[in-house]
Amino acid sequence: MSVVVLALPGNEAMAERLATGLGAQRGNASVRRFPDGESSVRVVSSVEGCHVVIVCTLDRPDDKLVPLLLLAAAAREAGAASVGLVAPYLAYMRQDVRFQPGETISAKHVASWLSQGFDWLATVDPHLHRIADLAEVYSVPTRNVHAAQAIADWLRANVGRPVLIGPDEESRQWVDDVAQRAGVPSLVLRKTRRGDREVEVSVPDVARWRGHTPVLVDDIVSTGRTMIETVGHLKSLEMPAPVCVALHAVFAGTAFDDLLAAGAAQVVSSDTIAHPSNRISMADELARAVRELLPR
Protein backbone atom coordinates (compact mmCIF):
# COMPACT_ATOMS: atom_id res chain seq x y z
CA MET A 1 0.00 0.00 0.00
CA SER A 2 1.28 3.47 -0.90
CA VAL A 3 2.58 5.89 1.71
CA VAL A 4 2.01 9.64 1.36
CA VAL A 5 3.92 12.16 3.50
CA LEU A 6 2.24 15.49 4.24
CA ALA A 7 3.78 18.44 6.07
CA LEU A 8 2.36 21.31 8.03
CA PRO A 9 4.03 24.63 7.14
CA GLY A 10 7.60 24.79 8.41
CA ASN A 11 8.08 21.01 8.29
CA GLU A 12 8.78 20.65 4.58
CA ALA A 13 12.50 19.81 4.90
CA MET A 14 11.93 16.97 7.38
CA ALA A 15 8.99 15.70 5.29
CA GLU A 16 11.20 15.56 2.19
CA ARG A 17 13.90 13.62 4.04
CA LEU A 18 11.35 11.22 5.50
CA ALA A 19 9.67 10.63 2.15
CA THR A 20 13.07 9.83 0.62
CA GLY A 21 13.96 7.49 3.48
CA LEU A 22 10.63 5.69 3.25
CA GLY A 23 10.50 5.57 -0.53
CA ALA A 24 7.15 7.34 -0.13
CA GLN A 25 5.26 9.92 -2.13
CA ARG A 26 5.62 13.52 -0.99
CA GLY A 27 2.05 14.80 -0.94
CA ASN A 28 0.68 18.31 -0.79
CA ALA A 29 -1.64 19.94 1.72
CA SER A 30 -2.94 23.47 2.03
CA VAL A 31 -3.03 25.09 5.47
CA ARG A 32 -4.10 28.70 5.77
CA ARG A 33 -5.78 31.13 8.14
CA PHE A 34 -9.03 32.99 7.61
CA PRO A 35 -8.95 36.71 8.55
CA ASP A 36 -10.66 35.87 11.84
CA GLY A 37 -7.82 33.52 12.80
CA GLU A 38 -9.58 30.21 12.16
CA SER A 39 -7.69 27.51 10.24
CA SER A 40 -8.61 26.12 6.84
CA VAL A 41 -6.93 22.88 5.73
CA ARG A 42 -7.15 20.83 2.54
CA VAL A 43 -5.46 17.66 1.36
CA VAL A 44 -4.47 18.48 -2.22
CA SER A 45 -2.89 15.15 -3.21
CA SER A 46 -4.88 11.96 -3.59
CA VAL A 47 -4.57 9.84 -0.45
CA GLU A 48 -7.43 7.40 -0.98
CA GLY A 49 -6.40 3.93 0.21
CA CYS A 50 -2.95 5.21 1.27
CA HIS A 51 -1.15 5.32 4.58
CA VAL A 52 -0.68 9.00 5.39
CA VAL A 53 2.23 10.31 7.46
CA ILE A 54 1.80 13.88 8.71
CA VAL A 55 4.97 15.68 9.81
CA CYS A 56 4.60 18.45 12.39
CA THR A 57 7.14 19.29 15.06
CA LEU A 58 5.35 20.76 18.06
CA ASP A 59 7.48 23.61 19.33
CA ARG A 60 5.26 26.68 19.86
CA PRO A 61 2.41 24.16 19.81
CA ASP A 62 -0.69 26.22 20.48
CA ASP A 63 -0.81 27.62 16.93
CA LYS A 64 -0.18 24.17 15.44
CA LEU A 65 -2.48 21.77 17.25
CA VAL A 66 -5.78 22.88 15.67
CA PRO A 67 -4.60 22.78 12.03
CA LEU A 68 -2.75 19.53 12.75
CA LEU A 69 -5.87 17.79 14.04
CA LEU A 70 -7.96 19.23 11.21
CA LEU A 71 -5.45 17.96 8.63
CA ALA A 72 -5.60 14.47 10.14
CA ALA A 73 -9.40 14.60 9.89
CA ALA A 74 -9.20 15.84 6.29
CA ALA A 75 -6.90 12.94 5.35
CA ARG A 76 -9.35 10.40 6.79
CA GLU A 77 -12.27 12.06 5.01
CA ALA A 78 -10.26 11.87 1.78
CA GLY A 79 -10.06 8.08 2.16
CA ALA A 80 -6.71 7.49 3.86
CA ALA A 81 -6.30 3.92 5.13
CA SER A 82 -4.41 5.20 8.20
CA VAL A 83 -3.01 8.48 9.48
CA GLY A 84 0.15 8.67 11.59
CA LEU A 85 2.03 11.57 13.14
CA VAL A 86 5.75 12.30 13.11
CA ALA A 87 6.32 14.99 15.74
CA PRO A 88 10.12 15.22 16.08
CA TYR A 89 9.64 17.54 19.07
CA LEU A 90 6.69 16.58 21.25
CA ALA A 91 5.24 19.38 23.35
CA TYR A 92 3.19 19.32 26.55
CA MET A 93 5.24 16.68 28.34
CA ARG A 94 6.54 18.90 31.17
CA GLN A 95 3.19 19.44 32.91
CA ASP A 96 3.00 15.81 33.96
CA VAL A 97 1.66 16.38 37.47
CA ARG A 98 -0.61 18.85 39.26
CA PHE A 99 1.85 21.29 40.83
CA GLN A 100 -0.78 23.70 42.18
CA PRO A 101 -4.44 23.19 43.15
CA GLY A 102 -6.71 23.85 40.20
CA GLU A 103 -4.09 23.04 37.55
CA THR A 104 -4.75 20.44 34.91
CA ILE A 105 -2.23 17.79 33.86
CA SER A 106 -1.89 19.00 30.28
CA ALA A 107 0.36 16.12 29.21
CA LYS A 108 -2.57 13.72 29.55
CA HIS A 109 -5.08 15.92 27.72
CA VAL A 110 -2.85 16.72 24.73
CA ALA A 111 -1.95 13.02 24.49
CA SER A 112 -5.66 12.19 24.44
CA TRP A 113 -6.34 14.67 21.63
CA LEU A 114 -3.49 13.33 19.50
CA SER A 115 -4.44 9.72 20.23
CA GLN A 116 -7.95 10.43 18.94
CA GLY A 117 -6.65 12.07 15.77
CA PHE A 118 -3.88 9.65 14.80
CA ASP A 119 -3.25 5.92 14.55
CA TRP A 120 0.33 6.14 15.78
CA LEU A 121 3.02 8.60 16.84
CA ALA A 122 6.80 8.81 16.34
CA THR A 123 8.92 11.37 18.19
CA VAL A 124 12.48 12.03 19.34
CA ASP A 125 13.48 11.94 23.03
CA PRO A 126 10.47 13.65 24.59
CA HIS A 127 10.76 15.14 28.07
CA LEU A 128 9.95 12.10 30.19
CA HIS A 129 10.15 12.66 33.92
CA ARG A 130 7.30 11.46 36.09
CA ILE A 131 5.73 9.93 32.96
CA ALA A 132 8.25 7.19 32.32
CA ASP A 133 6.81 5.92 29.03
CA LEU A 134 4.60 7.48 26.35
CA ALA A 135 2.25 4.51 26.66
CA GLU A 136 1.19 5.89 30.05
CA VAL A 137 -0.63 8.77 28.33
CA TYR A 138 -0.94 7.80 24.64
CA SER A 139 -3.47 5.15 23.71
CA VAL A 140 -2.01 4.58 20.22
CA PRO A 141 1.28 2.86 19.33
CA THR A 142 4.29 5.13 19.79
CA ARG A 143 8.00 5.07 19.06
CA ASN A 144 10.49 7.12 21.05
CA VAL A 145 13.54 7.59 18.83
CA HIS A 146 16.78 8.24 20.74
CA ALA A 147 19.26 10.82 19.47
CA ALA A 148 22.34 9.81 21.48
CA GLN A 149 23.92 7.83 18.65
CA ALA A 150 23.39 10.57 16.05
CA ILE A 151 24.93 13.15 18.39
CA ALA A 152 27.86 10.82 19.13
CA ASP A 153 28.45 10.29 15.40
CA TRP A 154 28.50 14.06 14.82
CA LEU A 155 30.97 14.57 17.66
CA ARG A 156 33.37 11.95 16.33
CA ALA A 157 33.31 13.56 12.88
CA ASN A 158 33.50 17.21 13.89
CA VAL A 159 35.16 17.82 17.28
CA GLY A 160 38.78 17.06 18.10
CA ARG A 161 39.53 15.67 21.57
CA PRO A 162 36.11 16.44 23.09
CA VAL A 163 35.20 16.11 26.73
CA LEU A 164 31.45 16.10 27.32
CA ILE A 165 30.25 18.22 30.22
CA GLY A 166 26.94 18.08 32.03
CA PRO A 167 25.84 21.16 33.99
CA ASP A 168 24.47 19.16 36.93
CA GLU A 169 23.79 15.66 38.23
CA GLU A 170 20.42 15.51 36.45
CA SER A 171 22.27 15.62 33.12
CA ARG A 172 24.70 12.80 33.97
CA GLN A 173 22.74 9.91 32.46
CA TRP A 174 22.17 11.75 29.17
CA VAL A 175 25.77 13.03 28.89
CA ASP A 176 27.32 9.68 29.85
CA ASP A 177 25.23 7.87 27.22
CA VAL A 178 26.42 10.16 24.40
CA ALA A 179 30.02 10.00 25.65
CA GLN A 180 30.03 6.21 25.81
CA ARG A 181 28.72 5.96 22.25
CA ALA A 182 31.30 8.47 21.01
CA GLY A 183 34.12 6.84 22.96
CA VAL A 184 35.09 10.10 24.69
CA PRO A 185 35.34 11.18 28.35
CA SER A 186 32.55 12.92 30.21
CA LEU A 187 32.14 14.74 33.49
CA VAL A 188 29.56 16.70 35.43
CA LEU A 189 30.17 20.10 36.96
CA ARG A 190 30.61 20.00 40.73
CA LYS A 191 28.45 22.46 42.66
CA THR A 192 29.30 23.55 46.21
CA ARG A 193 26.75 25.69 48.06
CA ARG A 194 28.39 28.56 50.01
CA GLY A 195 25.17 30.02 51.35
CA ASP A 196 21.50 30.45 50.58
CA ARG A 197 22.19 32.35 47.35
CA GLU A 198 25.80 31.51 46.46
CA VAL A 199 26.85 28.40 44.59
CA GLU A 200 30.41 27.69 43.48
CA VAL A 201 30.76 25.60 40.34
CA SER A 202 33.95 23.80 39.37
CA VAL A 203 35.22 21.25 36.88
CA PRO A 204 36.60 18.16 38.66
CA ASP A 205 40.35 17.82 38.02
CA VAL A 206 40.23 20.80 35.63
CA ALA A 207 43.96 20.61 34.72
CA ARG A 208 43.42 17.18 33.20
CA TRP A 209 41.00 18.57 30.59
CA ARG A 210 42.81 21.70 29.42
CA GLY A 211 43.86 20.04 26.17
CA HIS A 212 40.31 18.97 25.36
CA THR A 213 37.42 20.77 23.69
CA PRO A 214 34.53 21.14 26.15
CA VAL A 215 31.21 20.03 24.71
CA LEU A 216 27.99 20.93 26.52
CA VAL A 217 25.08 18.63 25.65
CA ASP A 218 21.46 19.17 26.65
CA ASP A 219 18.20 17.71 25.43
CA ILE A 220 16.04 20.86 25.38
CA VAL A 221 17.53 24.36 25.15
CA SER A 222 14.80 26.96 25.60
CA THR A 223 16.01 30.07 27.43
CA GLY A 224 19.58 28.77 27.28
CA ARG A 225 20.30 29.97 30.83
CA THR A 226 21.81 26.68 32.00
CA MET A 227 24.20 26.53 29.05
CA ILE A 228 25.01 30.25 29.27
CA GLU A 229 25.93 29.94 32.93
CA THR A 230 28.02 26.84 32.22
CA VAL A 231 29.87 28.61 29.39
CA GLY A 232 30.68 31.40 31.84
CA HIS A 233 31.99 28.96 34.44
CA LEU A 234 34.25 27.27 31.88
CA LYS A 235 35.53 30.65 30.70
CA SER A 236 36.42 31.62 34.29
CA LEU A 237 38.42 28.38 34.56
CA GLU A 238 40.35 29.36 31.41
CA MET A 239 39.14 26.35 29.45
CA PRO A 240 38.72 26.60 25.65
CA ALA A 241 35.47 28.03 24.32
CA PRO A 242 32.96 25.16 24.32
CA VAL A 243 30.83 23.60 21.62
CA CYS A 244 27.16 23.57 22.67
CA VAL A 245 24.91 20.79 21.38
CA ALA A 246 21.14 21.02 21.71
CA LEU A 247 18.90 18.12 20.80
CA HIS A 248 15.73 20.23 20.61
CA ALA A 249 16.54 23.80 19.53
CA VAL A 250 13.58 25.59 21.10
CA PHE A 251 15.68 28.78 21.58
CA ALA A 252 13.05 31.14 22.99
CA GLY A 253 13.57 34.83 22.27
CA THR A 254 17.25 35.75 21.89
CA ALA A 255 18.55 32.57 23.55
CA PHE A 256 20.61 31.46 20.54
CA ASP A 257 22.36 34.83 20.13
CA ASP A 258 22.82 35.09 23.90
CA LEU A 259 24.57 31.73 23.97
CA LEU A 260 27.01 32.78 21.26
CA ALA A 261 27.57 36.13 22.98
CA ALA A 262 28.38 34.32 26.23
CA GLY A 263 31.38 32.72 24.55
CA ALA A 264 30.26 29.46 22.92
CA ALA A 265 32.58 28.61 20.04
CA GLN A 266 29.78 26.88 18.16
CA VAL A 267 26.12 26.00 18.75
CA VAL A 268 24.68 23.03 16.89
CA SER A 269 21.40 21.17 17.10
CA SER A 270 19.46 18.29 15.62
CA ASP A 271 16.78 18.92 13.01
CA THR A 272 13.85 18.08 15.28
CA ILE A 273 13.04 21.81 15.17
CA ALA A 274 14.05 23.73 12.05
CA HIS A 275 16.78 26.24 12.98
CA PRO A 276 19.96 27.61 11.34
CA SER A 277 22.00 25.63 13.91
CA ASN A 278 20.73 22.27 12.61
CA ARG A 279 23.65 19.96 11.87
CA ILE A 280 22.47 16.56 13.15
CA SER A 281 19.78 14.79 11.16
CA MET A 282 17.24 12.51 12.82
CA ALA A 283 15.43 11.67 9.56
CA ASP A 284 16.91 8.17 9.11
CA GLU A 285 16.08 7.13 12.66
CA LEU A 286 12.54 8.52 12.33
CA ALA A 287 12.07 6.70 9.01
CA ARG A 288 13.00 3.42 10.69
CA ALA A 289 10.46 4.09 13.44
CA VAL A 290 7.74 4.91 10.90
CA ARG A 291 8.37 1.63 9.05
CA GLU A 292 7.75 -0.23 12.32
CA LEU A 293 4.53 1.70 12.98
CA LEU A 294 2.91 1.58 9.54
CA PRO A 295 0.07 -0.97 9.36
CA ARG A 296 0.94 -4.11 7.43
N, C-alpha and C positions, 0 to 999 in steps of 0.2 A: 504494500500500500504506500502511496506517495506521501512524502512529508513536505509541508510548506512552512517556512519560517517567516513570521511577521514581526515587525518592530514598531514600538511606540517611538515618537520623535525623540532623537538623542541617542537611540540605541542601534542605529543603522550599522555602525562599524562592527559591533559584536555580532549582530544578526548575520552580516556577510560572512564573518569568520566561522560562525556556527553552521551556516548553510553549506559552506565549503567542506567543513569537517564531517558533516553528516551526509554529504552527497545529496542534499535536499534542494528543493526549489526555493528561491528567495521571492516571496510573495509581496504584494503591496497592500497597504491599508491607509485610509485617510482618517486623520484625527485633527479636528479643528474646534475652535471655540465660537459659539454664538456671541453677539455683542453683550448679552446679559451674563456671560460667563459660563453658561452651560456647555457641555461637551457634545459634539456630534462625531460619531465614528462610522466608518464604512469599510467593509472588506472588499477591496477592488478585485483581487485575483480570485479565480475559482478555487474553492477549497472543498467542494462536495466530495465526500468519501475519503478525504485526506486526513492524516494526522497533522494538526496545526500546533506549531511551537511559537508562542508569543514571547518576545524578549523585552523585558522592561526592568532595568535596575531601579531600586526603590529608595535612592537618596532623595531628599526633599519630597517625601512620599505623598503628602496631602493633595498636591495638584495632579498626581499620577493615578491614584487608586480608582477614581471614578471612570476616567477613560479606559483604564486597563480592564476593569470588570465589564464595561460596556463592549469593548472589543472582543472579549472572550464570548460574551453572549451573541454578538454579531456573527462570530465564526460558527457557533453552533447552529444559529438560525440559517446560515448559508450552507449547512449540510456537512460540517466537519465531523469525522468519525470520532475524534477526540481532540481535546484542547489542553495543552500543557504550558506551564510557565517556567521560563528561565529568568530568575531574578538574581543576577550576580551579587548584588548587595541587597540584603533582606532587612527592611526596616521594622520598627515596632517590636524589637526583641528585648530592649532594655527594661521596659515597664513590665516586669514579669512577676511582680508581687504588689500588694496594696501597701504603699509606704505610709499613706496618710488616710484617715477615715474619710470616706466619701469618694476616694479615687477608684477608677476602674482599672482592671488588669488588661491594658490595651493589647498586649501580646496575644492573648487568647481570642479577643474579638477580631483583630485583623486576620489571624490565622483562620478563623471560622469563615470570614468573608471570602478569603482566597480559596479555601477548601471547597466552598460552594461553587465558585466560578471555574475552577480548574480540576483536571483529572490527576495532575501530578505537579510537583515542584522540584526544581533544581536550583541550588544556590551555592555560594562560596563562603565558608567559615562565618556563619552568622554569630552574633553575640549570644552565646549560650552561657548562662550563669546558674540561676536557680532552676531554669528549664534545661535539663541535661540533654534532651534529645528532641528534635523537631516533632517526632511522633506524639509527644505529650500534648501538643496543641494543634497539630495539623492532622486532619482525618483522611488525607489522601497520601499516596506514596511520595516520599521525598528522598532526595540525595543531597548530602552535605559534602561538597567537594572541598578538599583541603589544599591550601596554597603553599604549604611549607616546602614541598619539593621544587615547585616552580621558582620560589624565591631563592632556594639554595642553588639551583642551576644558574640563576642570574648572577649570584654572588661569585660563584666559581669562575664565570666567564668575564666578569667586569671589575672585580675589586681585588687588588693585590694585598696579600697578607692581612685579611680582615680579622678583627675580633668583634664578635657580636656582643652588644651591651643591652641589657634590660634595665629600665629605669627603677624597677622595684621588684619585690618578691613575687607579686602577682604575675609579672611578665616572664618569670623563669621558665615555666613549662613550654611556652610558645617559643622563646628565644633558644632554649636548649634543643628543641626539636629541629629548628632550622639549622642550627650550628652542627648538629650531629649529621644531618643529611649532606651538608656542605663540606664536612670534614674539617671544620675550623673551630677555634676555641670560643668560649662564651663566658660571660660573667654578668653579675647583677650588681648595680650600684649599692653600696653600703650606706645606710642612713643611720645617723646617731642623733637622737633628740637631745638638745641642750637646754630646752625650756619649753614652755607652752607654745611659743610661736617660732622657735628657732630650731632648724634641722640642718645638720652638717652632712653633706653628701660626699662620699669619696669612692675612688676606684680601688678595689682590693689589689695590693701589690702593683701599684701603678707603674713603677719603673720597668716591670717585666713587659709591658705592652706598648712602650714608647715607639717601637719600630713597626707597630701594626696600624692599620687603618680602622678606626672605630666605626662600627656600623650599628645604628639604632634601628630596631625593628619593632613595629607595633601593628596591631591588627586594624584598628580604626583610629584615624587621625582626623579629629573634628576641629577643635580650637587650636590644636597643636601645642598647648601649654606644657604638657609633660615633656614632649621632645624639645621644645625651646629651652626649658629649664635644664634639661640634661645636656644640651649643646653648651649652655653657659658653664655648667659644672666642668665639662671636659676641657673647655677653653681655659678655665682658671687653673687646671692641672697641667696646662701646657701640652696637651695631647693634640695630634693632628686634627684638622677640621673633619667632622664625621660625615659619613654617608647616611642619610635617613631613608628608610624603606617603610612605606605605608602599604598595607594590604588594601584597605578601603580608603580611597582618597576623598573623604567627605570635605575637608578643607573649608570650613565655614568662614565667611567674611574674608579677611586678609591673612588667614592662617598660613597659607603657602608662602606668600611674600615675607611674612614675619619670621618664618622658619629659616628662609635663606638669609634674611637680614641678621638673624641671631648668630650666624656663622657656619651653617651647614654647607659643606662643600658641594653636595648634590642631594636632591630630593627625588626619589623615584617611587613609583607605585605600580600596582597591578591594574589591569583594565576592567575591573569590576565596576568602576565609575569612570566615565570618560573624563580625562583631564590631561593637560599638556605633559604632566610628569609620567604618564603611563609608559612603562618599559617592559613589564612582565605580563605576558598573555596567559589568561586562564581559559581560552577558547577550546583548546584540545581536551583539557580535563572536563570541561562542561559538556562537550560533545560526547565523550564517553559516558557520562552520567545520563544524558538524554537517551542514548541508545538503550541503556538498561531500563529506562522508564517507559519508553514507547510501547504501547500495546502490541502484542504479537499477532 
